[in-house]
Amino acid sequence: MENYPFGPEATLSLLCEERGSTAEEPQVTVTSDRPVTVEIFWDEGRQSKTVVAGPGN
């Protein structure tokens, strides 16, 4: 998902690498115009990812 509207003036992009199974931890790249914390859930776990504003987080 790229450039998803996030609030009145921000966008959010979430890009996930291909996985071999739903049990494999996802490798997610998060990019946003604003600081954001994203909760990532998969069959075998959960992860919080906090990013600052800017590309390539």
C-alpha positions as CSV (number, residue, x, y, z in Angstrom):
1,M,0.0,0.0,0.0
2,E,1.6,3.3,-1.0
3,N,0.6,6.9,-0.3
4,Y,-2.5,6.0,1.8
5,P,-4.1,9.2,3.2
6,F,-3.3,9.3,6.9
7,G,-5.0,12.2,8.7
8,P,-5.7,15.5,7.0
9,E,-2.2,16.2,5.6
10,A,-0.2,13.0,5.8
11,T,0.4,9.8,3.8
12,L,1.5,6.3,4.9
13,S,3.2,3.6,2.8
14,L,3.5,0.0,4.0
15,L,5.5,-2.4,1.8
16,C,6.0,-6.1,2.8
17,E,8.5,-8.4,1.3
18,E,7.2,-11.8,0.0
19,R,7.1,-14.5,2.6
20,G,7.2,-18.3,2.3
21,S,4.4,-18.8,4.8
22,T,2.1,-16.8,7.2
23,A,4.2,-18.1,10.1
24,E,7.3,-16.3,8.8
25,E,7.9,-12.8,10.3
26,P,7.0,-10.1,7.7
27,Q,9.7,-7.6,6.7
28,V,7.8,-4.4,6.4
29,T,9.0,-1.0,5.2
30,V,7.0,1.9,6.7
31,T,7.2,5.4,5.3
32,S,5.1,8.4,6.6
33,D,5.0,12.2,6.5
34,R,4.3,12.1,10.2
35,P,5.7,10.0,13.1
36,V,3.7,6.8,13.5
37,T,3.7,3.5,15.3
38,V,2.5,0.5,13.4
39,E,1.4,-2.8,14.9
40,I,2.3,-5.8,12.7
41,F,0.6,-9.2,13.4
42,W,1.3,-12.6,11.9
43,D,0.5,-16.2,12.8
44,E,3.6,-16.6,15.0
45,G,3.9,-13.2,16.6
46,R,3.5,-9.5,16.8
47,Q,5.8,-6.5,16.4
48,S,5.5,-2.7,17.0
49,K,7.4,-0.5,14.6
50,T,7.8,3.2,15.4
51,V,9.1,5.5,12.6
52,V,9.9,9.1,12.3
53,A,8.7,11.2,9.4
54,G,10.6,10.8,6.2
55,P,11.4,8.3,3.4
56,G,12.9,4.9,3.8
57,N,12.0,4.1,7.4
